[in-house]
């Protein structure tokens, strides 16, 4: 159960309302569509006026003993439901749960502008309606901020930056040389638009190359805490619509990421790499510069991408190879390790 000190639930929802919101089909014996559900909760702690979900067969035992009043399940899982549980049947149980949880815990909303007295806003900056500019925020020259945007404490917005509407910038973020879309969420400590790591190597001393590009971020992008995105050296660094970027991710200069990519924690993407639409990079993946990871590819954790990856591939390892080949190698090594060792004396 969520801690009420931090999370406030919205009004209860009927089972029929939840079915409409989630796109699930309401099933179960003697189910009352008007039954009120007050919250979401895990299978093992939910009570009769809460709803849960089953997305992983690992939790089947927990499901059959759950006290939840309702649950999102697949058609296959429905047969194992406890007596009296209302079922919302869907083949996308986690998505249905997410849509429902959003209704119980909506994003914060506000209807008027608040500007903290400690904030600094340059006279040339343009601030849209209903914005929150929190304490110790700095907004530079010619900045443009769309309506219903929230800048949390200690945010620094450099000159010329543009931010769309309904965007939330977390505490201690710094933004420079960038254009940010609408409905974007930046978690605390994000750094966008700093100089890329570019220099001419010389025995007499390395010579920094001026970084003259920007960072362009699309709509509905999520960027996790303490992630960094360098501006381009000439071409722009581009993050496509709908990308989900986890905490502690480094994105180098001139990188292009397509729409709806998923970049998991501690990934590092070197300069001028291209990550196409719908790619998934698991935790601690390293991507070399000037290569392309094709549309819809999936890269396993701790992999090293050193050459182009064709669209639709599943790869893993360092250097990364097709997933089947990787696991075949692992199995072969395991077999070799089990073989008795032959010593010189035995020979």
Secondary structure as UniProt FT lines:
FT   TURN            4..6
FT   STRAND          13..14
FT   HELIX           15..22
FT   STRAND          25..27
FT   TURN            29..30
FT   TURN            33..34
FT   STRAND          36..37
FT   STRAND          39..40
FT   TURN            43..45
FT   TURN            48..49
FT   STRAND          50..53
FT   HELIX           57..59
FT   HELIX           60..64
FT   STRAND          70..73
FT   HELIX           75..78
FT   TURN            79..80
FT   TURN            83..84
FT   STRAND          86..89
FT   HELIX           93..104
FT   STRAND          114..115
FT   TURN            117..118
FT   STRAND          120..121
FT   TURN            123..124
FT   STRAND          126..127
FT   TURN            129..130
FT   STRAND          132..133
FT   TURN            135..136
FT   STRAND          138..139
FT   TURN            141..142
FT   STRAND          144..145
FT   TURN            147..148
FT   STRAND          150..151
FT   TURN            153..154
FT   STRAND          156..157
FT   TURN            159..160
FT   STRAND          162..163
FT   STRAND          168..169
FT   TURN            171..172
FT   STRAND          174..175
FT   STRAND          178..180
FT   STRAND          185..186
FT   TURN            188..189
FT   STRAND          191..192
FT   STRAND          199..200
FT   TURN            203..204
FT   STRAND          207..208
FT   STRAND          215..217
FT   STRAND          222..223
FT   TURN            225..226
FT   STRAND          228..229
FT   STRAND          237..239
FT   TURN            241..242
FT   STRAND          244..245
FT   TURN            247..248
FT   STRAND          250..251
FT   TURN            253..254
FT   STRAND          256..257
FT   TURN            259..260
FT   STRAND          262..263
FT   TURN            265..266
FT   STRAND          268..269
FT   TURN            271..272
FT   STRAND          274..275
FT   TURN            277..278
FT   STRAND          280..281
FT   TURN            283..284
FT   STRAND          286..287
FT   TURN            289..290
FT   STRAND          292..293
FT   TURN            295..296
FT   STRAND          298..299
FT   TURN            301..302
FT   STRAND          304..305
FT   TURN            311..312
FT   STRAND          314..316
FT   TURN            319..320
FT   STRAND          321..322
FT   HELIX           323..338
FT   TURN            344..346
//
